[in-house]
């Protein structure tokens, strides 16, 4: 019996479209047909209605949007779609199964050959871009580096290595050296998990200064939309959904700062309750747990989420050789079964036990080809300007009482950068008189050097990143560079909102944007400024790790010029000794990232010498004597890391000889073929297509003239300005990158794959024989096979290869002349019997006639 809400179709009037039973009254029912707008009264016992039911593997239309989707599975109350979404049955209209391509061919329902060719092109592209397993890794707006592809493929291989029927999980520590692209590797892995439907809820945890960068990187480079759970967004969740709402459930793909998560136990609990499928933790070396201790706040916040047992990615540049304890603590979060609490890390290392298979740690030595660092010291002469500046400090020394001491500290903080943050934190911060500041501005030779260079940098359109320790230095240096150097200056500091910081960087990146960006230390972690021409260290921080962080913003994978590092050496005193110490360590010539312990000892000794005060007046040689002990330790540690004493403990580490075989798997013609297929299909679908200047650049509009009612993921009226060229997309981020993962590309390919067009065709070509036959296309995942049978029923691989050639030249066909012959249905049926028996019917078919050339 029919009931209200049933979905039905009319057996004898298909033009009405699908119908909805709106009322059952006695022996009569009323049925509304939305597509035609008609309502019919039908006898309840009549056989004119046929039930439309959702079936697994079948297609359906989402009532609210008109989107065509495929049903993956049906539970009692919900329907699981192939794209991972879950809807109620009432939200979906079943789409009746269409006649098979063979049935349509027998009936003479023929599509245009252009649509058939487009479908074949789409199948070829889907197969090609799998790239022998690299597949989804190729869609990001990134340059392709083999060590990154290797790490991502190695990590995601865990999904296929699970025992039994249980799905495998990716639980991995990305521990490449600083600047080799751990973030890219994490995004590649995340992208594959998302595209394969293995992840619904994902959370990225990063230091506060990097959260907006993650947000932008995921969208600009991988077309992934995440939400930043900052103060305002959390307030919105509480206001719109109630105080008890779980923000990780409201926003299933989100980013949150490590600081916020560490200090908010309620958020920690909600993250666990949300049942996150993927957790990504950037700068994971901030998670610390000494022996016999429950761990710092960051560690305690993250550990319960890792214990959910699902996908986890940890990113850290601290090598095993420098901090074995910290390294193993991170591994314990990933593989507690392999590293029980009672295990001694030291004993494992002494036995040379291999690490659990969950790490990748590429080194610059393995990759090779990275440009060198070029130290460019600027020696400050004992000039009148420098003497005037020193005179200001001396005059402040001679003044009595607390005030002058504060002024001295203020001046040191502004101009020499030698006061530690810890020492200054306890001091009052009174203003300095304008006249005194003006004397300092005029007297500091560093400012004068930068002002002198600023005009030349702007003229050459060079990008220069200047690091300062304190915002007061930033403000004054910016003022002088703009006033005296006539330079456009961007800034990056902790008082700006995250959005404003990103905007300043975006403006700086533009060719016509500012030539100088001045940043405090908040720009020193995780940011990518590899496009800059040089780095200027306005001051030398007391901690060498901070200097390494600054340099690491430029010295990164993908840089195509040497990293020029400008720093200042006074004629004598403590700061000169500090510069010579860093030179002796090799800080300006090679990366020392990851040597946290040794560099911390250097920093402690630097503080001791500075606070002692005696070294400030010594000559350079005697100043260096005070640092000899820590210098020796640092050199020894650097040698140990370079020698990679424990590198072989990583399972199957990346080596340079892997590069060529990996890159050979990337189809060299992929960008061009993607352009050909997508643009030909877009034109066929009635999209507006205008070629633009620049490599493979187009303006594409899904406008009112489109012949396709719905493209998955693309709204009517959407316009896209973008390029199919990877290198241009990397260089010009304002352009869309039309590649795997882009909504327009995926929508068009989905229409080619699942849409009704191009499934049945007629083909006539001139060749070396006369014959008639049938071509059938069978799908097998991302691959496909073409089978041709001739009029005798014999399979002909040679004809299949010819007919499938992308450059096949066809002749005009009169479809009515072919299909109107009385023997047509019988002949097609006879040829179809000669096709191989398979579990699934052909994806598309074509009757062909080969005409012998005369």
C-alpha positions in Angstrom: 0.0 0.0 0.0 1.2 3.5 -0.8 1.7 6.1 2.0 2.5 9.8 2.1 6.1 10.5 1.4 6.7 7.6 -0.9 8.8 8.3 -4.0 7.3 7.0 -7.2 7.5 7.1 -11.0 4.8 6.9 -13.7 5.3 3.7 -15.8 3.7 5.1 -18.9 4.5 8.8 -18.7 8.2 9.2 -17.9 8.2 12.9 -18.9 6.4 13.6 -15.6 9.7 12.8 -13.8 9.8 11.4 -10.2 6.7 11.9 -8.1 5.9 12.2 -4.4 2.8 10.7 -2.8 1.3 13.7 -0.9 -2.1 12.2 0.2 -3.7 8.8 0.5 -7.5 9.0 0.8 -9.5 5.8 0.6 -8.9 4.3 -2.8 -7.5 7.4 -4.3 -4.0 8.8 -3.9 -2.6 12.2 -4.9 0.9 12.4 -6.5 2.9 15.5 -7.0 5.5 15.5 -9.8 7.9 18.4 -9.1 9.7 18.5 -12.4 6.5 18.9 -14.5 4.6 20.8 -11.7 1.6 18.5 -12.1 -0.5 16.8 -9.5 -2.5 13.6 -10.5 -5.1 11.6 -8.7 -4.6 7.9 -9.2 -6.5 4.9 -8.1 -4.7 3.2 -5.3 -4.9 -0.2 -6.9 -3.6 1.0 -10.3 -0.3 -0.4 -11.6 0.7 2.9 -13.3 2.9 3.8 -10.3 6.3 2.2 -9.6 8.2 2.6 -6.4 11.5 4.5 -6.5 13.9 3.2 -3.9 17.4 4.1 -2.9 19.8 1.3 -3.7 23.4 0.8 -2.7 25.6 1.8 -5.6 22.7 3.7 -7.3 22.4 7.4 -7.9 20.2 9.9 -6.1 19.5 13.6 -6.2 19.7 15.8 -3.0 16.4 17.6 -2.9 17.6 20.8 -1.4 20.5 21.4 -3.9 19.7 19.3 -7.0 23.1 17.7 -6.6 23.5 14.2 -8.1 25.3 11.8 -5.7 26.0 8.1 -5.5 24.7 6.0 -2.6 27.4 4.0 -0.8 25.4 2.2 2.0 22.0 2.4 3.5 21.3 1.9 7.3 17.9 1.9 8.8 17.7 5.7 9.4 20.6 7.2 7.4 22.1 7.0 3.9 25.9 7.1 3.5 27.1 8.7 0.3 30.2 7.8 -1.7 31.7 11.2 -0.9 31.5 10.5 2.9 28.4 12.6 3.7 25.5 11.1 5.7 21.9 12.2 5.0 18.4 11.0 5.9 16.4 9.1 3.2 13.9 12.0 3.1 16.6 14.4 1.8 17.2 12.3 -1.3 15.3 11.5 -4.5 16.2 8.1 -6.0 17.2 8.2 -9.6 15.9 5.3 -11.6 18.6 3.1 -13.2 19.1 4.2 -16.8 19.1 1.8 -19.7 22.6 0.3 -20.1 24.7 1.6 -23.0 24.1 -1.7 -24.9 20.3 -1.3 -24.5 20.6 2.3 -25.7 22.7 1.3 -28.7 20.1 -1.4 -29.7 17.4 1.2 -29.4 19.3 3.7 -31.6 19.7 6.3 -28.7 23.1 7.7 -29.9 25.2 10.4 -28.3 27.5 12.7 -30.3 30.9 11.4 -31.0 32.4 14.5 -29.4 30.8 13.6 -26.1 32.0 10.0 -26.4 35.5 11.3 -27.1 35.3 13.6 -24.1 34.3 10.6 -21.9 37.3 8.6 -23.1 39.6 11.6 -22.5 38.3 11.8 -19.0 39.0 8.1 -18.3 42.5 8.5 -19.7 43.2 11.5 -17.5 41.8 9.7 -14.4 44.2 6.8 -15.1 47.1 9.0 -16.0 47.0 11.2 -12.9 47.2 8.1 -10.6 50.9 8.3 -11.5 51.8 4.8 -10.4 50.5 5.5 -6.9 51.5 9.2 -6.5 48.0 10.3 -7.5 46.5 12.7 -5.0 50.0 14.0 -4.1 50.2 15.8 -7.4 47.3 18.2 -7.0 48.8 20.7 -4.6 50.1 24.1 -5.6 53.6 23.1 -4.8 56.9 22.2 -6.6 57.4 18.5 -6.5 60.4 17.3 -4.5 61.1 13.6 -4.4 61.9 13.4 -0.7 58.5 14.8 0.1 56.7 12.5 -2.2 58.6 9.6 -0.7 57.7 10.5 2.9 54.1 11.0 2.1 53.8 7.7 0.1 55.7 5.8 2.8 53.5 7.1 5.6 50.2 6.5 3.8 51.3 2.9 2.8 50.3 2.1 6.4 46.7 2.2 5.3 47.2 -0.8 3.1 49.4 -2.8 5.5 46.8 -3.4 8.2 46.2 -6.9 9.4 42.9 -8.6 8.7 39.9 -6.5 7.7 40.7 -3.6 10.0 41.7 -0.4 8.2 45.3 0.8 8.8 46.0 4.2 10.4 48.7 6.7 9.5 50.7 7.5 12.7 53.8 9.2 11.7 56.6 11.5 12.8 57.9 13.9 10.1 61.4 14.8 11.3 63.1 16.3 8.3 65.8 18.9 8.9 64.7 22.5 9.1 63.5 24.0 5.8 62.9 20.7 3.9 59.1 21.0 3.9 57.6 19.0 6.7 54.4 21.0 6.4 54.1 20.1 2.7 54.5 16.4 3.6 51.8 16.6 6.2 49.5 18.3 3.8 50.2 15.7 1.1 49.3 12.9 3.6 46.2 14.8 4.9 45.0 15.4 1.3 45.2 11.7 0.5 43.3 10.7 3.6 40.6 13.3 2.9 40.2 12.4 -0.8 39.9 8.7 0.0 37.2 9.3 2.6 39.3 8.0 5.5 39.0 11.2 7.5 35.8 13.2 8.4 37.0 15.1 11.4 40.5 16.6 11.3 42.3 19.0 13.7 45.6 20.8 13.1 47.3 22.1 16.3 50.1 24.6 15.8 51.8 27.4 17.7 49.6 30.6 17.6 51.9 32.4 15.2 51.4 29.6 12.6 47.6 29.0 12.7 46.6 31.5 10.1 49.4 30.3 7.9 48.1 26.7 8.1 44.6 28.0 7.3 45.9 29.8 4.2 48.2 27.0 3.1 45.5 24.3 3.2 43.2 26.5 1.1 45.6 28.1 -1.4 47.7 25.0 -2.0 45.3 22.1 -1.5 41.8 23.5 -1.9 40.9 22.3 1.6 38.6 24.5 3.7 39.4 24.5 7.5 38.1 26.8 10.3 40.3 28.6 12.8 39.0 28.1 16.3 40.1 31.4 17.7 38.3 33.4 20.4 35.8 34.9 18.1 34.9 31.6 16.4 34.5 29.8 19.7 32.2 32.6 20.9 30.2 32.2 17.7 29.8 28.4 18.3 28.5 29.1 21.9 26.1 31.8 20.7 24.7 29.9 17.7 24.7 26.3 19.1 24.6 26.7 22.9 27.3 26.8 25.6 27.6 23.0 25.6 28.1 22.7 21.9 31.3 20.9 20.8 33.3 23.2 18.4 35.1 20.2 17.0 31.8 18.7 16.0 30.3 21.9 14.6 33.5 22.5 12.6 34.8 19.0 11.7 37.9 20.4 9.9 39.5 22.9 12.2 42.8 24.5 13.3 43.6 25.6 16.9 46.6 27.1 18.6 48.7 24.8 20.8 48.7 27.5 23.5 44.9 27.7 23.6 44.4 23.9 23.7 47.1 23.5 26.4 45.4 26.0 28.7 41.8 24.9 28.2 40.9 21.5 29.6 37.3 21.8 28.4 38.6 22.1 24.8 40.8 19.1 25.4 37.9 17.0 26.6 35.7 18.1 23.6 38.5 17.2 21.2 38.5 13.7 22.5 34.7 13.4 22.6 34.5 14.5 19.0 36.3 11.4 18.0 38.8 13.1 15.7 39.9 11.0 12.8 43.1 12.9 12.2 45.3 15.0 14.5 48.2 17.0 13.1 50.6 18.7 15.6 53.1 21.2 14.1 56.3 22.0 16.0 55.8 18.9 18.2 59.1 19.5 20.0 57.0 21.7 22.3 55.5 18.5 23.7 57.8 17.6 26.5 57.7 14.9 29.2 60.8 14.5 31.4 61.4 11.1 32.9 58.9 10.3 35.7 56.8 13.4 34.9 53.3 13.5 33.3 54.6 16.1 30.8 54.1 19.8 30.2 50.7 21.3 29.6 51.1 20.8 25.8 52.0 17.2 26.1 49.1 16.5 28.5 46.7 18.2 26.1 47.8 16.2 23.1 48.3 12.7 24.6 44.5 11.9 25.1 43.8 12.7 21.5 46.6 10.4 20.3 45.2 7.7 22.4 42.0 7.6 20.3 44.2 5.3 18.1 43.4 7.0 14.8 45.5 9.0 12.3 48.2 11.2 13.9 50.9 13.3 12.3 53.7 14.9 14.4 56.1 17.5 12.9 59.4 18.2 14.6 62.9 19.2 13.3 64.7 18.0 16.4 67.0 15.1 15.3 67.3 11.8 17.2 71.1 12.5 17.5 70.5 15.7 19.6 67.6 14.8 21.8 67.0 11.1 22.0 64.7 11.4 25.0 62.4 14.0 23.4 62.4 12.1 20.1 61.4 8.8 21.8 58.6 10.6 23.8 57.0 11.6 20.5 57.3 8.1 19.2 55.6 6.8 22.3 52.6 9.0 21.4 52.4 7.3 18.0 53.4 3.7 18.9 53.0 3.0 22.6 52.9 -0.7 21.8 56.4 -0.6 20.3 57.9 1.6 23.1 56.5 0.6 26.5 57.0 2.9 29.4 59.6 0.6 31.0 61.9 0.6 28.0 65.2 2.4 28.3 65.8 4.7 25.4 69.5 4.7 26.1 69.6 0.9 26.0 67.7 0.8 22.7 70.2 3.2 21.2 73.2 1.3 22.5 71.7 -1.9 21.0 71.1 0.0 17.7 67.5 -1.3 17.7 65.6 0.1 14.6 63.0 2.6 15.3 59.3 1.7 14.9 58.2 2.0 11.2 56.7 5.5 11.7 59.4 8.0 11.0 60.9 9.9 8.1 63.9 12.2 8.5 65.4 13.5 5.3 68.6 15.5 5.5 70.0 18.2 3.3 73.0 15.9 2.6 70.6 13.3 1.2 68.8 15.8 -1.0 71.7 17.9 -2.3 71.5 20.9 -4.7 70.4 23.4 -2.1 72.0 26.9 -2.5 74.6 27.8 0.2 74.4 30.3 2.9 76.5 33.5 2.2 77.5 35.4 5.4 77.8 39.2 4.7 79.2 40.8 7.8 79.1 44.6 8.0 82.0 45.9 10.1 81.0 49.1 11.9 83.8 51.6 12.1 84.6 53.8 15.0 83.0 56.7 13.1 81.7 59.9 14.5 78.2 58.5 14.3 79.1 55.5 16.3 80.9 57.6 18.8 77.9 59.8 19.1 75.8 56.7 19.8 78.2 55.5 22.4 78.2 59.0 23.8 74.5 58.7 24.5 75.0 55.5 26.4 77.9 57.0 28.4 75.9 60.1 29.3 73.1 57.9 30.6 75.6 55.9 32.7 76.8 59.1 34.4 73.3 60.2 35.4 72.3 59.2 39.0 69.3 57.3 40.4 67.1 54.7 38.9 65.8 56.7 36.0 69.0 56.9 34.1 69.6 53.2 34.5 66.2 52.6 33.0 67.1 54.9 30.1 70.3 53.0 29.5 68.4 49.7 29.4 65.9 51.3 27.0 68.6 52.5 24.7 70.4 49.2 24.8 67.1 47.4 24.1 66.4 49.6 21.1 69.8 49.9 19.5 72.1 47.1 20.5 69.7 44.2 21.1 71.9 42.9 23.9 69.4 42.9 26.7 67.8 39.6 27.3 64.0 39.3 27.4 64.2 37.8 30.9 66.3 40.7 32.2 64.1 43.3 30.7 60.8 41.8 31.8 61.4 43.0 35.4 62.3 46.5 34.4 60.0 49.5 34.2 59.8 50.9 30.7 59.7 54.7 30.8 59.9 56.7 27.6 63.0 58.3 26.3 63.0 62.0 25.4 62.6 62.8 21.8 65.9 64.6 21.6 67.7 61.6 23.0 66.0 59.2 20.6 66.8 61.5 17.7 70.5 61.4 18.7 70.3 57.6 18.8 68.6 57.4 15.4 71.2 59.6 13.9 74.0 57.8 15.6 73.2 54.1 15.1 75.4 53.0 12.1 73.1 50.0 11.5 70.2 52.3 10.8 72.3 54.4 8.5 73.5 51.3 6.6 70.0 50.1 6.0 68.7 53.5 5.0 71.6 53.8 2.5 70.7 50.4 1.0 66.9 50.8 1.0 66.7 52.9 -2.2 68.9 50.4 -4.1 66.8 47.5 -2.9 63.6 49.2 -4.1 65.2 50.1 -7.4 66.2 46.5 -8.1 62.8 45.3 -6.8 64.6 43.0 -4.3 62.8 41.7 -1.2 64.7 42.0 2.1 63.6 40.6 5.4 64.9 42.4 8.5 64.7 40.8 11.9 64.7 42.8 15.1 64.4 41.7 18.7 62.0 44.3 19.9 59.0 46.2 18.6 60.6 49.5 19.5 63.4 48.8 17.1 60.9 47.8 14.5 58.9 51.1 14.8 61.9 53.3 14.7 63.6 51.4 11.9 60.5 51.5 9.9 60.1 55.3 10.4 63.7 55.9 9.3 63.6 53.6 6.3 60.4 55.4 5.1 61.5 58.9 6.0 65.2 58.9 5.0 65.3 55.9 2.6 62.0 56.6 0.9 61.2 52.9 1.1 57.9 51.1 1.3 58.0 48.9 4.4 55.8 46.0 5.6 55.8 44.9 9.2 55.2 41.7 11.1 54.9 41.8 14.9 52.9 40.3 17.8 50.6 43.3 18.3 49.1 42.7 14.8 46.1 40.4 14.5 46.9 37.1 12.7 44.8 38.3 9.7 46.8 41.5 9.6 50.1 39.7 9.7 49.1 37.5 6.8 48.0 40.6 4.9 51.3 42.3 5.4 53.2 39.2 4.2 50.8 39.0 1.1 51.6 42.6 0.2 55.3 42.0 0.7 55.2 39.1 -1.7 53.7 41.1 -4.5 56.3 42.3 -7.1 55.1 45.9 -6.7 54.8 45.5 -2.9 57.2 46.8 -0.2 60.8 45.9 -0.7 61.4 45.6 3.0 59.6 43.6 5.7 60.7 44.2 9.3 59.7 41.4 11.7 60.1 40.6 15.4 60.7 37.1 16.5 57.0 36.1 16.0 57.9 35.8 12.3 60.8 33.4 13.1 58.9 30.1 13.5 57.4 28.2 10.6 57.0 31.2 8.2 58.3 30.8 4.6 60.2 33.7 3.1 62.3 31.7 0.7 61.4 34.2 -2.1 63.4 37.0 -0.3 66.8 38.1 -1.8 68.5 38.6 1.6 68.2 38.5 5.4 69.3 41.3 7.6 69.9 40.6 11.3 69.5 44.0 12.8 70.7 42.6 16.1 72.1 39.3 17.3 69.9 37.5 19.8 71.7 35.9 22.7 70.3 32.5 21.8 71.8 31.0 18.6 68.7 28.9 18.1 66.8 32.1 17.5 69.3 33.2 14.9 68.9 29.8 13.2 65.1 30.3 13.2 65.5 33.6 11.5 67.8 32.2 8.9 65.5 29.2 8.4 62.8 31.5 7.1 64.9 31.9 3.9 67.1 28.9 3.8 64.4 26.4 2.7 63.7 23.8 0.1 62.7 25.4 -3.2 65.1 28.4 -2.8 66.9 29.0 -6.1 69.6 31.5 -4.9 72.2 31.6 -2.1 70.9 32.7 1.2 72.6 36.1 1.8 72.8 36.8 5.6 73.8 40.4 6.6 74.8 41.0 10.2 76.7 43.8 12.0 80.1 43.5 13.8 80.9 46.5 16.1 84.6 47.5 16.4 84.8 45.8 19.8 83.1 44.7 22.9 80.6 42.0 23.7 78.5 42.2 20.5 81.6 41.7 18.4 82.5 38.7 20.5 79.0 37.3 20.0 79.3 37.7 16.3 82.6 36.0 16.2 81.3 33.1 18.4 78.4 32.5 15.9 80.8 32.6 13.0 83.0 30.0 14.8 80.0 27.7 15.4 79.3 28.0 11.7 75.8 29.4 12.3 75.9 31.7 9.2 77.2 29.0 6.9 75.3 25.8 7.6 72.0 24.8 9.3 72.2 24.0 13.0 68.5 23.5 13.5 67.7 20.7 15.9 70.8 21.2 18.2 68.6 22.6 20.9 70.5 21.3 23.9 73.9 22.4 22.7 72.7 25.8 21.5 70.9 26.3 24.9 74.3 25.8 26.6 75.8 28.4 24.3 72.9 30.8 25.1 73.4 30.2 28.9 77.1 31.0 28.6 76.4 34.1 26.5 74.0 35.4 29.2 76.7 34.7 31.9 79.3 36.7 30.0 77.0 39.6 29.2 75.7 40.0 32.7 79.2 39.7 34.1 80.0 42.8 32.1 83.7 42.4 32.0 83.7 41.0 28.4 81.9 44.1 27.0 85.1 46.1 27.1 87.5 43.3 26.0 89.0 42.9 22.7 87.7 40.2 20.4 90.3 37.5 21.2 89.9 37.7 25.0 86.1 37.8 24.5 86.2 34.6 22.6 88.2 32.8 25.3 85.2 33.0 27.5 83.2 31.0 25.0 85.7 28.3 24.2 84.1 25.5 26.2 80.6 25.8 24.8 82.1 26.4 21.3 83.8 23.1 21.4 80.6 21.3 22.6 78.6 22.9 19.9 81.1 21.9 17.2 81.1 18.3 18.5 77.3 18.1 18.5 77.1 19.6 15.0 79.6 17.0 13.7 77.6 14.3 15.4 74.3 15.4 13.7 76.0 15.8 10.4 77.5 12.3 10.7 73.9 11.1 11.5 75.1 8.6 14.1 71.6 7.0 14.4 70.3 7.8 10.9 70.3 4.1 9.9 67.9 3.4 12.7 65.1 5.0 10.7 63.4 2.3 8.5 64.2 2.8 4.8 65.4 6.4 5.0 65.4 8.6 1.9 68.6 8.6 -0.1 69.5 10.8 -3.1 69.5 7.9 -5.6 65.7 7.6 -5.0 65.0 10.9 -6.6 65.0 10.0 -10.3 62.9 6.9 -10.0 60.3 8.8 -8.0 60.1 11.8 -10.4 60.0 9.5 -13.4 56.6 8.3 -12.1 55.2 11.8 -12.4 53.7 12.2 -16.0 55.5 15.0 -17.6 52.5 15.8 -19.8 50.0 15.8 -16.9 49.4 19.6 -16.9 48.9 19.8 -20.6 46.5 16.8 -20.8 44.5 18.1 -17.9 44.1 21.4 -19.7 43.0 19.7 -23.0 40.5 17.5 -21.3 39.0 20.0 -18.9 38.8 22.9 -21.5 37.3 20.7 -24.2 34.7 19.4 -21.8 33.9 22.8 -20.4 33.3 24.2 -23.9 31.1 21.2 -24.7 29.1 21.8 -21.5 28.4 25.4 -22.5 30.8 27.1 -20.0 32.2 30.5 -20.8 35.9 30.0 -21.6 38.3 32.8 -22.3 42.0 32.3 -22.8 44.1 34.8 -20.7 47.7 36.0 -21.1 50.3 33.7 -19.5 51.0 30.0 -19.5 47.9 27.9 -19.7 45.7 30.5 -18.1 41.9 30.7 -18.5 38.8 32.5 -17.2 36.1 29.9 -16.9 32.4 30.7 -16.0 29.7 28.2 -15.1 27.1 30.6 -16.4 23.4 30.7 -17.5 24.3 29.2 -20.9 25.7 26.0 -19.4 24.1 22.8 -20.7 24.7 20.9 -17.5 22.3 21.5 -14.6 24.7 20.6 -11.8 28.4 20.3 -11.4 29.4 18.8 -8.0 31.1 21.4 -5.8 30.6 24.3 -8.2 27.8 26.9 -7.8 25.9 28.3 -10.8 27.5 31.6 -11.7 30.9 30.7 -10.4 33.9 32.2 -12.2 37.5 30.9 -12.0 40.6 32.7 -13.1 43.4 30.2 -13.0 46.2 28.2 -14.7 47.0 24.6 -15.5 50.7 25.4 -15.3 52.2 24.3 -12.0 55.1 26.7 -11.9 52.9 29.7 -12.7 50.5 28.6 -10.0 53.3 28.4 -7.4 54.6 31.9 -8.4 51.2 33.6 -8.6 49.0 32.5 -5.8 46.2 34.8 -6.8 45.5 32.4 -9.6 43.6 29.2 -9.1 45.6 26.0 -9.9 43.5 23.8 -12.1 44.7 20.4 -11.0 43.6 17.4 -8.9 41.4 18.6 -6.0 40.3 21.9 -7.6 36.5 22.0 -7.4 36.0 22.9 -11.1 38.4 20.2 -12.3 36.9 17.5 -10.1 33.3 18.6 -10.9 33.9 18.4 -14.7 35.7 15.0 -14.4 32.8 13.7 -12.2 30.3 14.8 -14.9 32.4 13.1 -17.6 32.6 9.9 -15.4 29.0 9.7 -14.0 27.0 11.9 -16.3 24.7 10.5 -19.1 26.6 12.1 -22.1 28.9 10.2 -24.3 28.0 6.6 -23.3 26.9 5.5 -26.8 28.4 6.4 -30.1 28.8 5.5 -33.8 32.3 5.6 -35.3 33.5 5.3 -38.9 37.1 5.4 -39.9 39.2 4.6 -43.0 41.8 1.9 -42.6 43.1 -1.3 -44.3 40.0 -3.5 -44.2 36.2 -3.5 -44.4 34.5 -4.6 -41.3 31.8 -3.7 -38.8 32.0 -4.3 -35.0 31.4 -3.2 -31.4 33.8 -1.4 -29.1 33.1 -1.7 -25.3 34.8 0.2 -22.5 35.1 -1.5 -19.1 36.0 0.3 -15.9 38.3 -1.2 -13.2 38.7 1.4 -10.5 40.8 4.2 -11.9 41.8 2.0 -14.9 39.8 0.9 -17.9 40.0 -1.6 -20.7 38.8 -1.3 -24.3 37.5 -4.5 -26.1 36.7 -4.6 -29.8 34.9 -7.4 -31.6 34.5 -7.5 -35.4 31.5 -8.7 -37.4 32.6 -12.3 -37.1 32.6 -12.1 -33.3 36.3 -12.3 -33.0 38.1 -10.0 -30.4 40.4 -7.6 -32.1 42.9 -5.9 -29.8 44.4 -4.2 -32.9 41.1 -2.4 -33.7 40.6 -1.5 -30.0 44.0 0.2 -29.9 43.3 2.1 -33.2 39.9 3.2 -32.1 41.2 4.3 -28.7 44.0 6.4 -30.1 43.6 10.0 -28.9 44.4 11.3 -32.4 41.9 9.1 -34.2 40.5 10.7 -37.3 36.8 9.9 -37.9 34.4 10.3 -40.8 30.9 11.8 -40.6 28.2 9.3 -39.7 24.4 9.4 -40.4 23.1 7.8 -37.2 19.5 7.4 -38.5 20.8 5.6 -41.6 22.6 3.1 -39.4 20.1 2.5 -36.7 16.9 2.5 -38.8 17.8 -0.7 -40.5 15.5 -3.6 -39.4 18.5 -5.8 -38.6 20.2 -3.2 -36.3 18.9 -4.4 -32.9 19.6 -8.0 -33.8 23.1 -7.3 -35.1 24.1 -5.4 -31.9 22.7 -8.2 -29.7 24.8 -10.7 -31.7 28.0 -8.7 -31.3 27.3 -8.1 -27.6 27.3 -11.9 -27.0 30.9 -11.9 -28.2 32.0 -9.5 -25.5 33.7 -11.0 -22.4 31.6 -11.9 -19.5 32.3 -9.5 -16.6 30.8 -8.6 -13.3 29.8 -5.1 -14.5 28.4 -4.0 -17.9 30.4 -1.8 -20.2 30.8 1.9 -19.1 30.4 3.0 -22.8 30.0 1.4 -26.2 30.3 2.3 -29.8 29.4 0.6 -33.0 32.1 1.1 -35.5 32.6 0.7 -39.3 36.0 0.3 -40.7 36.1 1.4 -44.4 39.0 0.2 -46.5 41.0 3.0 -48.0 40.7 3.2 -51.8 
